[in-house]
Amino acid sequence: QVQLVESGGGLVQPGGSLRLSCAASGFSLDDYAVGWFRQAPGKGREAVACIGSRRDAIIAYSVSAQGRFTISKDNARDTVHLQMNSLRPEDTAVYYCGVGRECEGRMGNWGQGTQVSVST
């Protein structure tokens, strides 16, 4: 059974950093793509970053995330991380991780989300 559990969210001041974690079980990170997405109340879900399977070796970021966020896999610990630096108030959202065949396609399974709040 595929399971994803996000953690690491919290309240941070603008310019600060957070490191989100997505603990995966029921599948191998080598074989699937894992993406980070976010959603604010009343808004649609936005793709933030994605890291592909070992075969595809793809890393992609949204324009907003580019240069500030870094996605990585820790295969030994079955965990995907999202390092977020230079956080802005507009980064405030619930962050979800999802798993799919490839970054270019749909994600079939999602975690419960973790809240990120950027505020003074």
Backbone torsions as a table, in degrees:
resi	resn	phi	psi	omega
1	GLN	NA	125.7	179.7
2	VAL	-73.7	128.2	176.7
3	GLN	-137.0	139.6	177.8
4	LEU	-132.4	131.1	-179.1
5	VAL	-130.2	116.2	179.1
6	GLU	-88.3	150.1	174.9
7	SER	-156.0	168.6	175.1
8	GLY	104.2	-5.5	178.4
9	GLY	-71.5	170.5	179.9
10	GLY	165.9	-167.7	179.3
11	LEU	-100.4	129.2	-179.3
12	VAL	-141.4	150.3	177.9
13	GLN	-78.1	154.3	175.2
14	PRO	-52.8	137.6	-176.2
15	GLY	89.8	-10.3	-179.3
16	GLY	-82.0	-175.2	-175.9
17	SER	-132.5	151.6	171.3
18	LEU	-140.7	151.6	175.7
19	ARG	-122.2	110.5	178.6
20	LEU	-89.4	148.6	178.1
21	SER	-127.0	144.0	176.0
22	CYS	-125.8	104.8	179.0
23	ALA	-84.8	124.4	-174.6
24	ALA	-109.9	144.6	173.3
25	SER	-148.3	155.5	179.3
26	GLY	88.9	-0.5	177.6
27	PHE	-160.6	166.9	179.7
28	SER	-99.2	132.8	176.6
29	LEU	-64.6	-20.7	177.5
30	ASP	-67.0	-27.5	-169.7
31	ASP	-101.4	-9.6	-174.2
32	TYR	-136.5	158.2	174.5
33	ALA	-87.4	144.1	176.0
34	VAL	-127.0	129.3	-179.2
35	GLY	-120.4	154.1	171.5
36	TRP	-106.6	133.5	-179.8
37	PHE	-131.9	160.8	177.7
38	ARG	-141.2	154.5	-179.8
39	GLN	-147.5	124.7	173.7
40	ALA	-97.1	155.2	179.8
41	PRO	-54.2	131.0	179.2
42	GLY	79.5	2.4	-179.3
43	LYS	-120.3	159.5	178.3
44	GLY	-76.4	165.5	178.6
45	ARG	-74.4	131.4	-175.4
46	GLU	-114.5	129.6	174.4
47	ALA	-71.7	135.0	-177.9
48	VAL	-111.0	-50.2	-177.7
49	ALA	-158.0	155.2	178.8
50	CYS	-149.1	142.1	174.4
51	ILE	-124.8	130.0	-173.8
52	GLY	-82.2	-179.6	175.1
53	SER	-64.5	167.9	178.0
54	ARG	-61.2	-34.1	179.8
55	ARG	-67.7	-44.4	-175.7
56	ASP	-78.8	-34.1	176.8
57	ALA	52.5	49.6	-179.0
58	ILE	-110.6	136.1	170.2
59	ILE	-128.9	129.6	-177.5
60	ALA	-136.6	147.0	179.3
61	TYR	-133.1	151.3	169.6
62	SER	-70.0	163.5	177.7
63	VAL	-58.6	-41.2	-179.6
64	SER	-64.2	-37.7	-176.2
65	ALA	-81.1	-26.8	-175.0
66	GLN	-55.1	126.5	178.7
67	GLY	87.5	-12.9	-179.3
68	ARG	-116.8	-34.6	-176.2
69	PHE	-110.1	150.5	176.8
70	THR	-135.2	125.0	176.4
71	ILE	-101.1	141.9	-178.7
72	SER	-151.3	158.3	176.0
73	LYS	-111.9	138.2	169.0
74	ASP	-115.1	89.7	-174.0
75	ASN	-63.7	-34.2	-179.2
76	ALA	-63.7	-30.5	-178.7
77	ARG	-107.2	6.1	179.0
78	ASP	53.3	46.8	-175.1
79	THR	-135.9	139.7	172.4
80	VAL	-111.4	133.9	-177.8
81	HIS	-112.9	153.2	170.1
82	LEU	-129.2	105.3	176.0
83	GLN	-84.9	121.5	-176.6
84	MET	-117.4	116.5	178.6
85	ASN	-115.4	164.5	178.2
86	SER	50.6	48.5	-175.0
87	LEU	-67.0	144.9	-179.1
88	ARG	-119.5	156.9	177.0
89	PRO	-54.9	-33.9	-179.9
90	GLU	-71.4	-7.2	172.4
91	ASP	-79.4	-8.4	-179.7
92	THR	-61.4	123.4	-177.6
93	ALA	-178.8	170.3	166.6
94	VAL	-86.6	127.8	-178.2
95	TYR	-103.0	131.2	-178.4
96	TYR	-121.7	148.6	166.9
97	CYS	-109.0	147.3	179.8
98	GLY	-138.2	155.5	-178.6
99	VAL	-122.2	141.2	178.6
100	GLY	-155.5	-177.6	-179.3
101	ARG	-67.9	-38.4	-177.1
102	GLU	-156.0	159.1	-179.0
103	CYS	-63.2	-29.7	-177.3
104	GLU	-76.9	-12.4	-176.3
105	GLY	-109.6	-167.5	-178.9
106	ARG	-77.5	149.5	171.4
107	MET	-95.4	128.6	-173.2
108	GLY	-91.8	-21.8	-178.8
109	ASN	-134.3	145.3	-176.0
110	TRP	-132.4	152.2	170.6
111	GLY	-83.6	-176.0	-176.9
112	GLN	-83.9	-15.1	178.6
113	GLY	94.7	154.6	174.7
114	THR	-136.1	135.3	-174.1
115	GLN	-80.2	130.1	172.4
116	VAL	-117.5	123.2	179.4
117	SER	-124.7	124.6	-179.9
118	VAL	-115.6	111.2	-173.8
119	SER	-160.0	154.0	172.8
120	THR	-80.7	NA	NA
